[in-house]
Amino acid sequence: MAKAAPQIKIQKIITHKPVKIHVSVPHNLNADLEAYAKVYERTHGEKQSVGALIPHMLSAFLNSDSGFKKAKRELA
């Protein structure tokens, strides 16, 4: 029996425009990002680079941060 796809926060990327970014991350975070990209591929059946996933990860994080949402509303 096939394993069920894991539930991950990032949904399948429908369209995106590649953007080149430069960022330094600790080795252990890089390993986690690479692992996440593998889980993404297993879940959605298509390979995406870590660079393509990072904007969606950041967006999901910001959208789930209630403290940030409140502070952002107060800034407006």
C-alpha positions in Angstrom: 0.0 0.0 0.0 1.3 3.4 -1.0 2.1 5.9 1.8 -0.2 8.9 2.1 1.4 12.2 1.2 2.4 14.2 4.3 0.4 17.3 5.1 2.8 20.3 4.8 2.0 24.0 5.1 3.2 25.0 1.6 0.6 24.1 -1.0 1.5 23.2 -4.6 3.0 26.1 -6.4 0.8 26.9 -9.4 2.7 29.8 -11.0 5.8 31.7 -9.9 8.3 34.0 -11.4 11.8 33.0 -10.4 13.7 35.7 -8.4 17.3 35.5 -7.5 18.0 36.1 -3.9 21.1 35.9 -1.8 20.9 34.8 1.8 23.2 33.1 4.2 21.7 30.5 6.5 23.3 28.2 9.1 24.2 24.7 7.9 21.4 23.0 9.9 18.8 25.3 8.4 20.1 24.6 4.9 19.8 20.9 5.6 16.2 21.4 6.8 15.3 23.5 3.7 16.7 20.8 1.4 14.7 18.2 3.3 11.6 20.3 3.0 12.1 20.5 -0.8 12.3 16.7 -0.9 9.0 16.4 1.1 7.4 19.0 -1.2 8.4 16.9 -4.2 7.0 13.7 -2.6 3.8 15.5 -1.6 3.1 17.4 -4.8 4.9 15.3 -7.4 7.1 18.0 -8.8 10.5 19.2 -7.9 11.0 22.8 -6.7 14.3 24.5 -5.7 14.7 25.8 -2.2 14.9 29.3 -3.7 11.5 28.8 -5.3 10.0 27.6 -2.0 11.4 30.2 0.3 9.0 33.0 -0.7 6.0 30.7 -0.1 7.5 29.6 3.2 7.9 33.2 4.3 4.4 34.1 3.2 2.9 31.1 5.0 4.9 32.1 8.1 3.8 35.7 8.0 0.2 34.7 7.4 0.2 32.4 10.4 1.8 35.0 12.8 -1.1 36.6 14.6 1.2 39.0 16.5 2.6 40.2 13.3 -0.9 40.6 11.7 -2.0 42.7 14.7 1.1 44.9 14.7 0.8 45.4 10.9 -2.8 46.5 11.3 -1.7 49.0 14.0 0.9 50.4 11.6 -1.7 51.3 9.0 
